[in-house]
Amino acid sequence: MKSIFLSLLMLASLHSPAQNKTKSKTIKKAENNLSYWVTDPQKNILFEKRTIETDYSSKGSQTININSDSTFQTIDGFGYTLSGGSSQHLSAMQPKKRKALLKEIFDTKDGIGVSYLRISIGASDLDENAFSYDDLPKGISGDFELKYFSVKNDLKTLIPILKEILSINPNIQILASPWSAPSWMKDNNSTIGGSLKKECFQVYAQYFVKYITALKNLGININAITIQNEPLNPANNPSMYMTSQQQSDFVKVALGPTFAKKNIKTKIIIYDHNALHPEYPIDILQNSDAAQYIDGSAFHLYEGEINAVGTVHDRFPNKNLYFTEQWVGAPGNIAEDLIWHTENVIIGSMRNWCKTALEWNLSSNPSLTPHTPGGCTQCLGAVTIDGNSVTRNSAYYIIAQASKLVRPGSVRIASNTLPNLPNVAFKRKDGKIVLIVLNKGKNSTRFNINLDGKNINSIINPGSVQSILL
């Protein structure tokens, strides 16, 4: 405990030179300074590492109490969706430039350490055209043996980029989500809207199996799937409407038994839509015949409040929760985006039992293309790629503040909430503690950190985020 006590004597803040000079007379020096990462848009500080020192007296008016013995969920990771468009932009870069960017994003030592990716099963709305893996030639109305199944569209850029990413971080986890079943399996025979026909439940389950197997044969392991992206949004292209009853029936009679029979270990995750409707996954999980096959539920936050996600845990504490998508609209505003997304997507999701926090698109180009007809026209990537030039946008810094220090296998630990200092704390597998704290107030705030009875004193600027390694 002595070494822990000494290390806790040093923590960061952004002080004026005069303040630093005054404090140097009273600070007790430790052998090693602590470090933290900070994004402070008002001072044009964008994810910079700082080494900091402070005293350990209780001087702040607010205290964040951290209890490392009180543990919650284990974290799988933080990241983005690698859309078809994202992979196209990356693929078009010069190989050396692309490798440098991918290492910056995915390398766990020298990069920001992104550890979780979402991809689409078939097209998302950020592909040029809507497609599935079993689109049929003219004159063919069905393919119940899946003779026309092929992942050839993904072989162009998505699979090669995934392989490059895996060469940098072989442990990255991948979640796959369909925007729609093949049109011929739907009651409106369209890529937009419609519902899965009951007579196609079994063949659609086989479609998932063939997809997971095809990617495994290409060296890519799909850790989890969601059954349907945004099942209550039938207007996107592609999209498919799916009620909670339909999703429950599909899992119960087709997908779950088929995965079990084929020994598919990929996790089945339900819902994958807004926190406005926590009753959707609750309805499904109440059916034990379906719930036995389900790992957990996924959420977005385009509607609703993040605390609604936690109500699903309250009802079903043995089922996992995942936060899987939140966009940043172009052109983006880092000062505003950082506050809202950090409070809700990072801190809020973690405090409501989520194992992941994912922003939306990994990369876009200046024209925000490609997208399907009717797809998103304002979806700003975490990075903008213009030829070989890269601009880092809001979502890059939002995720970096978590992914750099909170590694997979970390466990969320208890910390109290404060009105203008939302925060979340983790204990890593190496025993180190990470505290992510946001100042959403309008003034610099001095605060205390009490970690297992040892007190630290620091300051945080308004509108900034600090990720502190204790």
C-alpha positions, -999 to +999 in steps of 0.1 A: +000+000+000+030+023+005+037+025-032+001+031-040+000+059-014+031+075-029+018+073-064-015+090-054+004+121-043+008+131-079-021+141-101-027+165-129-042+198-135-038+227-159-024+255-137-010+289-145+027+294-141+021+315-110-001+288-094+025+261-102+052+282-085+032+287-054+022+250-051+058+238-056+066+250-021+041+226-005+038+196-028+054+164-016+072+149-046+066+112-054+091+091-073+069+088-103+043+113-116+009+101-126-003+106-161-036+114-177-051+121-212-071+153-218-093+167-245-101+204-239-115+220-270-116+255-255-078+254-252-073+234-284-060+205-265-070+173-284-062+141-267-029+150-252-010+131-226+000+151-196+022+143-166+009+160-135+016+167-099-006+179-071-010+177-034-031+151-016-049+175+007-087+178+005-091+213-011-119+208-036-155+214-028-166+182-045-152+147-040-153+117-063-152+086-041-138+055-058-143+021-042-123-005-061-139-034-041-173-026-054-174-041-089-199-042-118-197-053-154-166-064-173-157-043-204-154-057-239-142-026-256-148+008-273-149+015-310-168+022-342-186+006-371-164-002-401-190+004-428-186-005-464-179+032-472-153+033-444-134+004-459-135+020-493-120+052-481-093+033-462-086+010-492-080+040-515-052+054-494-015+047-501-006+015-483+020+033-460-005+060-451-033+035-445-010+014-423+000+044-402-036+054-397-048+019-388-019+016-363-029+050-348-064+038-343-060+001-334-025-003-319-028-010-282+006+004-273+012+035-295-023+041-308-056+049-292-063+012-288-097+007-303-108-028-292-143-034-307-157-031-342-192-034-356-197-044-392-229-049-413-242-082-425-248-072-461-251-036-468-257-008-444-270+026-455-234+037-458-228+015-488-233+027-523-261+003-530-283-020-509-273-057-511-275-089-492-254-121-495-282-139-513-296-116-540-312-136-568-310-134-606-341-122-625-367-150-627-357-166-594-381-160-566-366-179-537-334-197-526-342-219-496-310-239-501-290-207-503-273-217-535-267-181-544-251-172-511-219-152-515-199-126-495-182-114-527-191-078-521-172-078-488-141-092-505-135-060-524-125-038-495-141-048-462-124-081-457-090-069-467-092-039-443-105-062-415-074-084-420-051-054-418-068-044-386-064-079-372-027-079-380-024-049-358-048-060-330-055-098-333-077-096-302-102-071-315-138-082-311-163-080-340-201-075-338-220-080-370-255-066-376-279-070-406-298-039-419-322-063-437-327-099-446-325-107-484-355-091-501-370-124-512-373-134-475-395-104-467-432-098-471-427-067-493-398-081-515-379-048-509-347-037-493-367-010-474-391-020-446-412-050-447-410-080-423-394-114-423-418-140-435-425-168-410-418-194-437-383-179-440-373-181-403-353-213-408-336-203-440-327-169-425-311-187-395-291-207-419-281-174-436-265-163-403-247-196-400-233-194-436-222-158-430-204-166-397-188-197-413-177-179-444-159-152-424-143-177-402-129-194-433-115-161-442-098-157-408-123-134-392-141-144-361-176-129-355-179-127-317-215-116-317-244-107-339-275-086-334-306-099-351-316-066-367-303-031-368-329-007-356-359-030-359-384-002-353-371+020-381-385+007-414-377+038-434-340+034-439-324+017-469-318-011-462-341-018-433-365-044-419-393-040-394-394-065-366-416-065-335-404-079-302-427-108-307-413-115-342-378-113-328-386-136-299-402-162-322-373-161-346-348-167-318-369-194-302-379-215-332-350-209-356-319-189-348-312-203-313-318-240-321-298-236-354-268-221-336-269-248-310-272-276-336-243-262-357-222-255-326-220-218-334-206-200-304-213-164-317-233-145-291-269-136-300-279-100-291-314-086-294-330-052-301-301-029-313-322+003-312-331+033-291-332+035-253-367+049-258-381+014-257-365-008-231-397-028-230-387-043-264-358-065-250-377-070-217-406-085-237-382-110-254-362-119-223-394-127-204-399-156-228-376-183-213-377-204-245-361-175-264-340-161-235-320-193-232-302-185-264-297-148-258-265-132-245-280-097-241-295-065-256-280-036-276-289+000-276-286+033-295-296+068-282-313+087-309-344+087-287-348+081-250-326+085-220-295+064-213-307+055-178-335+034-194-308+009-205-302+001-168-338-009-163-332-040-185-303-050-162-326-045-132-351-070-147-325-094-161-292-090-142-277-121-158-281-108-194-255-084-209-259-050-223-242-033-252-241+003-265-236-002-303-242+030-322-244+068-320-237+092-349-221+126-350-238+148-376-217+167-401-200+191-398-196+183-361-188+205-332-161+191-310-169+213-280-206+203-280-202+167-292-175+159-266-198+169-237-229+151-248-213+120-261-189+116-232-217+120-207-241+097-225-223+073-248-192+067-226-200+075-190-238+070-192-236+036-210-209+023-187-228+034-156-258+015-170-241-018-173-230-017-210-200-038-219-192-017-250-196+019-262-195+024-300-197+055-320-210+051-356-189+054-387-152+049-385-143+071-416-160+093-441-149+114-470-155+152-475-186+146-496-200+121-470-204+094-496-211+066-503-246+061-490-276+042-504-305+061-519-324+071-488-294+064-465-276+088-442-263+119-460-248+137-429-230+109-411-196+122-401-168+096-396-145+095-366-119+105-393-124+122-426-102+108-454-095+130-483-071+111-505-042+105-481-050+134-458-067+126-425-088+149-403-097+137-368-133+145-359-154+145-327-159+107-324-122+100-327-115+119-294-147+107-277-137+071-281-099+077-276-106+091-241-119+056-231-102+031-254-066+042-247-067+034-210-097+012-204-086-021-219-108-052-225-112-072-193-113-040-172-141-040-146-162-010-138-159+000-101-180+022-079-177+060-080-203+086-069-220+110-093-216+147-091-239+173-108-213+189-131-186+162-129-201+130-144-175+103-142-169+066-143-141+044-129-125+011-139-101-014-125-078-029-152-065-064-152-031-050-143-046-036-111-044+000-122-074+023-118-088+046-146-111+075-139-129+093-167-143+126-156-161+153-176-166+189-165-199+199-181-201+231-161-190+266-172-161+271-148-129+254-139-136+231-110-113+219-082-122+185-070-109+157-048-105+120-057-108+096-028-095+062-038-099+035-012-093+061+016-063+079-001-071+115-011-060+134-043-067+170-052-070+183-088-087+207-112-105+203-145-114+230-171-149+235-183-160+214-213-130+191-210-125+154-204-097+138-184-089+101-183-066+096-153-045+066-147-041+060-109 
